[in-house]
């Protein structure tokens, strides 16, 4: 599972686009809570995972957010996007 999560993290860092926890978790076949646990501590490379209501990473300080987090207003909200682009 960690390998698949790494693929998603790497993809989001490459395209510099936020993604909801729900969309990523569904694409990976796990719960959002399990995804949060696998991601571990707050750090810039995983700050792309955001709340669907606020579009913000939850409980992150500004220094823990990726510097390009707000580069675009686009947020991946569908697991279909990740499944299609990453062949999950």
Helices and strands as residue ranges (DSSP letters): H 2-15, E 18-20, H 21-28, H 32-39, G 44-46, E 49-50, G 62-64, E 75-76, H 79-86
